[in-house]
Every structure is written in structure tokens, then in C-alpha cells.
Amino acid sequence: MEIATMAQATQLHAQLLKHQQTDPQNLSKIFNFTALSPSGNLTYARHILNSLQTPTNSYFHNTMIRAYSDSSDPFQSISLFLTWHNSQDPFSPTPDRFTYPFVLKACSKLKQKRFGKQLHGLIYKSGFSPDLYIQNALIHFYSGCDQMGFASKVFDKMPERDVVSWTSVINGYVDNKMTLEGLRLFDKMVMEGFEPNDVTVLSVLRACADTGALSVGIKVNDFVNLKGTQLKKNVVTALIDMYSKCGCIDSAMRIFNEADNKDVYVWTAMISGLSSHGLCKEALELFEDMKNLEIKPDEKTMTAVLSACRNMGWVNEGLHHFKNIKKVYKLKPTLQHYGCIVDLLARSGQLEEAQKFIKSMPIEPDSVMFRSLIWGCKVHGDAERLEHLIEQFQDSCSDCGTYVLLGNVYASKGKWKNKAKVRSLMNKKGLVKPSGYSRIEINGEIYQFTAGSTCNIEAESIYKKLEEIEERLKGSGYDPKLSEVLLEIDDEEKASQLLHHSEKLAVSFGLMKMKQGSIIRIVKNLRSCEDCHSFMKHVSSVYKREVLIRDRIRFHHFRNGECSCGDYW
């Protein structure tokens, strides 16, 4: 008998109790449905478990622990395990190799690092360490608790591995923002003859999107095409995202156009990609096409649409789409939606409107909104409003980005004592400014540069080439913007600091190593400064090369001395 509803399950259970039947097959069916079905009832399942005098095997406990680990209250999984483990009943079954993966899953969800490690010790003591299923669960647990060192050790010591083992570690690296390590492990996985599954593909494409590893992304695309089956929608979405973030918007559009039965995630990925590349008119046209097909946008779709308006400074269009979030699409505006509007107004110089908008918000604004407002005041020269904002938020803010911006504002005005005070506050709160870096892919290898870095084996040649580039650019009108160096040092030191920014080192290396005519693609984790923006425009003109830089906000496509952003950034 198939059970489809809780009503059926309770009726069947009542019949068993009424007739005092002990049919284990029907009881297992009822228990399995109540514990694991989306239409089930965990409380009822627990009553069944508790009513069993002495289960003959571990099935009932394991099923209940599994159900709790997938529920909204995974702590119950740990609680039941402890009760079972500490049971004094000599006839009760004991936890087995099927038990521990579900408890580890609960530990991962709850970030229970200490208990998870104790569980690892118990697994070893109980003799289950060699079990492949448990080893994979341990990798997943450590990865989910930001303990990639332990996850890697478990993986390295495994006597045998399967594709799940490899994928769990790769996914852990990607989730923990160690994407280069994830890509290296994927390369090793393929070399050892393991075929990636769909989860591997999704993780690797995320890593490619993050690092700009275009060549690896193309290989993954070729692999999924060779399988000869229709691409799943989540793989299509990941491919569009990867090509967009690696600077190949035409390839992303090709994947999009070839896809059948596109869902909202596929459309959103393409709209977002076009927006980030400055193709904002095309992004909004695509959004209209999506609506015409009666595909309802979600919160992320609207973030992409508002980002397109923000990137182009389209205030009226942005406000129109923002109003429609609630009015037309019946969605609740998110913090990201409000943030896009604040940024849009601040960038366009409508600072009073931006401040009023923040005050009228039904949700608490975040520090990013205030940074947008402060930056807008600095750019548009509203000194009075800027001073008021700084006084208001200097002592109360708690994130590194705001303090860095405040310090930079003070430095740009020559108020070095105020900047020192900001730095002191950061130190007291234990806040550390994130290091800026730029990555470039050459012949399938990812190279990472930080400002003033000498780690590359060819560092001497890179700096020599960079000095040569600067001399040629100065001949074409490039003038270093020393005001971008917010340190109390002389002009010669400022010029040296400017020249050694990470994206300039990367472009120098690219001009040394890449064939004439090839596009130089660089990924930067922070926003590019105004001087680097000017520098890249001159590089594209003097060296007749296309330079594509993805910074924290958008793409800048430099060609023939111009940038795709139109200097609106």
C-alpha cells in the first residue's frame, strides 16, 4: 500500500494498533513516510520511535536522525544521537556506519565544530574510519565549518576516494573562498581519471567565475557538451555566469540563446551579465522579453535590473523599476534593492534625495548605503553634508570598509591626524583592511599580484617592463594622479606607489607574456582607482590592446583609449 498523505498514514497506523498487528513492513512504511516525506510529520514519527519497546535494528533511529538533520531544527538530530549512544539498554542496537553521516550533517548546519571533532574521535574509536561514506561526510562537515585544513587532511589520508570525495573538497575550497586551491584539485582529479558529476561542474564553474579562469571554464563547457545530453538549467545558469564574469559576454549570450525552456535563474544570470559589462540597454530589453514570456522576476532579477540603471545613472528608470518590485511583481524589496537606489541617487549627485530615501526605508540601512552617500558627497563636493555624515557615523560604524573610506576622505583633505584617529579606532576594534589583488590568466595558469609584490619569479622583469610602459604612456599624455595616494609622503614616493598597483603589475605581465592581439583580462577584488583607470585607457591606445578589468562593481572594457563605462563609475 502506497501512502500519500498523513491522514492515510495515521489511519493505517491506527489499524495496526487496533488489531495489535506487528507487521514490520507496514510499520516501516508508515514511519518512513512520517519522517522523510515533505507531507509527513516529524512529531508523529518520533512518537512511533518512542513507542517501540526495543527496535531490532538501527533503521528507526537512523531514519529519525536523518530526518532531523534535514529539518529546520537539526539540533534534534544531535540530541537523539546522544540519547541513543548513552542508552544503557543492552538489547538496543548501537549507532552504525549509517548513523554518523547524518549527525555530521547536523553539526555542519549548526557550525558545531567542537562536537563534530569529538564525533570524529568516536568514529575512529568505533572502527568506522575507513568507511568511504563517513569520510565524505567528515569532509563536508569540516568544509561547512570553515575548517578546510582538517577537510584536506581527511581527504589526503583516505585509502580510497570516489567522485563525491573529490567534489566535497573542491566545493569546500570554493565555498571558503579558496578558489585557486579548488581549481588545482580539480585539475588533479581529472588527471587521476575521475569523471566530474553535475555538482563538480557547478563548483568548478563557480571557481572559474571567481578567479577569471576562462580556459578551465571552456574545458568544463566542452566536457558537458561531450556528454551529449541536454544541459540542466542550473548548469546553463552557471555557464552564463562563468562566461560573463570571465569577460566573454558574447559566449554567455550564445549559451543563453541555445538554452531551451529558460527559467528565471537563466534569465537573471544573463541580465546580470549584460549589466556588469555596461550593456545596460540590452539588459533592460532582455528583462522586457522575459516579462513578455510571463516569467515572473524574483529578488535577484530585480537587483540585476536596478544595477543596470545604477551603472548608467538612469535615475527615473531605476525608481520606476523599484516601485514595480512591490506594486507589480508583489515582491518585498530587499536591502540590496534599497542599496542600489541609494547608490544611484548618490552617484548622480542627488544627495538630499538619497538621504531622504534612507530615512524613509522600512528596514535598517546597512553600512554600504552610508558609504555610497559619503562617497557621493566627496565626489560631488558637498563638504557640509560630508562632515555631518562623518560625525554621525565615525564612532558607531563597525565594518572595515566604512573606516577605510573615512580615512581616505580625511587623507584627501590633508587631515592626517583625523586619519590616524580612524586607523586607531580600526586597531581597537580589530578591523583589518582587506588586501587588494589582481589576477590574470596566461596559458591556463592563474597569476595573482598584490601592490608592490615581488613574489613572482619574474618580478624584476615585470617591474622593468612597467617602467618602460609608464615612459611610453607619459609620451602620449598620461599624467599620474598623485592625489590618489592618500599617504603623507613626497611626490616621488607617491608616483612609485601608484605605479606598483596590482592591476598595473598584472597588465605589465600580460604585455610580456601574451600574444599581440589577444585580450588582456584582469580580475581585481577591490574597486580600481582613478589613476589605474586612466593608465589602462592609455595602455589600450598606445599598445593597441584590449584590456578588460573586472573590479568589485563592474567590468571596464578599455579599447582605443576609451572605457566602456564612459568614465561614469
Secondary structure, DSSP 8 states (H G I E B T S, - for coil): ----SHHHHHHHHHHHHHTT---HHHHHHHHHHHHHSTT--HHHHHHHHHH-SS-SSSHHHHHHHHHHHTSS-THHHHHHHHHHHT---TTS----TTTHHHHHHHHHHHT-HHHHHHHHHHHHHTT-TT-HHHHHHHHHHHHHTT-HHHHHHHHHT-SS--HHHHHHHHHHHHHTT-HHHHHHHHHHHHHTT----HHHHHHHHHHHHHHT-HHHHHHHHHHHHHT-S---HHHHHHHHHHHHHTT-HHHHHHHHHH-SS--HHHHHHHHHHHHHTT-HHHHHHHHHHHHHTT----HHHHHHHHHHHHHHT-HHHHHHHHHHHHHTT-----HHHHHHHHHHHHHTT-HHHHHHHHHH-SS---HHHHHHHHHHHHHHT-HHHHHHHHHHHTTT---HHHHHHHHHHHHHTT-HHHHHHHHHHHHHTT------EEEEEETTEEEEEETT---STTHHHHHHHHHHHHHHHHHTT----GGG--SS--HHHHHHHHHT-HHHHHHHHHHHHS-TT--EEEEESS---HHHHHHHHHHHHHS---EEEE-SS-EEEEETTEETTTT--
